[in-house]
Amino acid sequence: MSGDDVALMAEQLAYYRARAPEYDSVYADRADLRELLAGIDELPIRGDVLELACGTGQWTALLAERAVSVTAVDASAETLAIARERAGGPTVEFVQADLFAWEPPRRYDTVFFGFWLSHVLPDRFPRFWRAVGASLAPGGRVVFVDDGPSGAVNEEFVADGSGHTALRRVRDGSAFRIVKVFRGPGELTDQLAALGWSVEVGAAAGSFLTGVAVPSGAAS
């Protein structure tokens, strides 16, 4: 990974740390996000769940209602503090860690990530999915939700030649670069098939995507 990509990932983390106090307002403002959250009953969440990039716990609380246990990981102490208030309980464990460096101590029946995959650099995509695969118990599956391709029109992309650097601002006017890669269903299916995954990707709540992936050969 280039030095600029390292700086970009650090700036992305700084953005979410700065945005933590205002992050949840978007869920109050957008009916489509509330609809997406309500659709969790249609997703195959079961057993012991590993949630990557849990943020402020919007999904964590819902996962905990359906799981035996939830291990929720995020790199931001600020968002984790909010998540603990929202979704803390005896079956939920929170971990502050760099998702690209952390190694889970066990395997899980479900690995879930909401609005995280589009923040993964293209060069890190294969490595990320190898780590996810290593986190799955036999018979486990990956479940994810994210922005669909149409969401790209709402992003302010930086003209750096990468095609994946966007500019985000917080209420005080501070601006941060983040990674934002919009992958459509076909692209995701092809990319994951090349990495040894079988995946079904569909539309949800209008402009969002949901996906369920299993290692190739393990699909039932």
N, C-alpha and C positions, 0 to 999 in steps of 0.2 A: 504494500500500500504506500502510495506516494506521501511525501511530507505534507502536501496540501490537503490530501484526503484525511490525514491524521488531524490536521487543524480543523477541517470541516466537521469531523465527528465531534471534536471537542466543543466547537461552537454550537452544534446541534444540542448537545447536553446542556450547555449554558442557557440556550433558549428555553428548554423545558424547565430548567430550574427557575428561571426568571418568570416564566409564565404560570407556574404552579398555582399561585393564588387566584388567577383568573381563568384557569383552564376549564373549569366546570361550567362556566357561563354559556359556552357554546351548546351544551346539552339542554340548557333551559331555553335557548333561543331557537333551536332547530328541531322541528317536528320529525324530520327524517332520521335524525340521530336517535331520538326517543323510540321511533318505530324499529330501528335496527336493534337497539338494546332489548326491546320486547320480543324480538324474534329469536332470542337465545334458546327458547324451548324447542325450536326446530333444529338445533345443532346437536350433534352427537357427543355431548359432554358426559363423561362418566368416570368413575373411579378416582384415582389420585391424579390431580391436575397440576401441571406446571404452567404458570402464566408468565410469559416473557414480556417485558416492557409494560408493567401493570399500570403505570401512571398514577392517577389519583384514585384508582380503585373502582371506576365506573363498572367495569366488567367483573372485577374480583368479587364484589358482593353477590352478583348473579351467579357466578361460577360456584361460589360456596354453597348456594342453595341446592345445587345439583350434584356436587362432588362429595367424595368421602373426605378428601383433604385438598387444600390448595396451597401451593408454594408460589408466591408472587414475587417476581424479581424486577428491580428497576435500578438504574444507576443514579437517580436523583433522590437525595435525602428529602428534598422539599415536597416532591409529589408523594413519596412514601409516607410522610407524616400525615398527609391528607387521607391517603388510602387506609392507613391504620385506623383512623377515626371512622371512616365509612364502613370498612369491611372487617375490622378486627374481630377475632373470635377464636375459640379453641381449636378449630379445624383449619385455620389460616396462618401460614407462616410467611413473613415478609423478609426479603433478602435484598440488601443494597449491594449491587455488583455490576461490573461491566459485562454486558451480555456476551461479548466476544471473547472474554477471558475466563468467565466463571464456568466451573465444571460441576454439574449437579452431583450430589452424593448418592443418588439413587436413580431409578427409572420410573417413568410415569405412564399411566394409561392414556392420558390426553395431554398434549402440549398445545396451548392456546396462545395466540397473540392477536391483539386488536390494534389496527392502525400502526403496525410496526414494520411489516414487510416492505412497505414503500419507502421506509427510511434506511433500508439496507443497501449499501453501495453495490453496484453491479459486480465489482471485483470480489466482494465479500459474500456474494450470494451462494456460491457452491460451499464455501467453508461453513457458512451459517447453517445450511441444510444438513451438512454432515454432522454438525453438533446437535441439531435437533433430532436427527435419526438416532444418535447415540443416547439420547435422553428417553427414548420410547421403550416401554416394556413390550414384550411379545404380545402381538395383537393390538397394540396401541395405535393411536391415530393423531394426526395434527389437524387442528381446526383454526382457521383464521378469518378475520374480517378486515377489510381495507377499502380505500377509495378506489372507485373505478376510473377508467381512462378519461371520462368526461370531466372529472374533477380538475384536470390539468388547466382548464380555462380560468380557474380561480387563483392559480398560483402566479407569483411574480418571479420568473426565472432569471437567474444571473447569467449574463452573456460571457461565460468563461470557457465555452466550448465543450463542457462536460455533458450538458443536457440533463443533469440531475441535481443542479444546485439551485435552490429557491431561497428567496428572502422572506423572512417572517419578522413581524414587529409585535412588541408588547405595548401595553397601554401607555407607558411612559415615553414611548417613541423610540426606544432602543431597537435596533435592527440586528438580526442574526441570520447567518447562512445555515441552511439545513439541507439534508439529503431528501429528495422527493422523486421517486421513480414510479411512474404510472405504468403498470403492466396490465394488459387486458387478459381476459380468460384464455384466449388461444396462446398468447405468449407465455403465460404462466404454465399452462399445461405442457407446452413444448419444452420449456426450460427445466421444469421439474422431471419430466420424463427422461431427459438427457442425464439427470442426476440420480435416476433410479427410483423415482416416485410415481405412483399412480394418484391422480388428483381430479376431483370434480369441482369446478368453479362455476358459480351462478350469481345472478344479480339479486340484490336485496335492497329493500327500502329505496328504490329508485336508482340512485347513482352509485351504490356501494357494491362490493363483491364479498361473497363468502366462499370459503374453500375448505375441503376436507381431503387430506392427503394421507396415504399409507405407503410404506415401502412396496415397490413393485413385486408382485408375486404374493403379497399378503392381503390383497383386496378380497373382500367377501361380498 
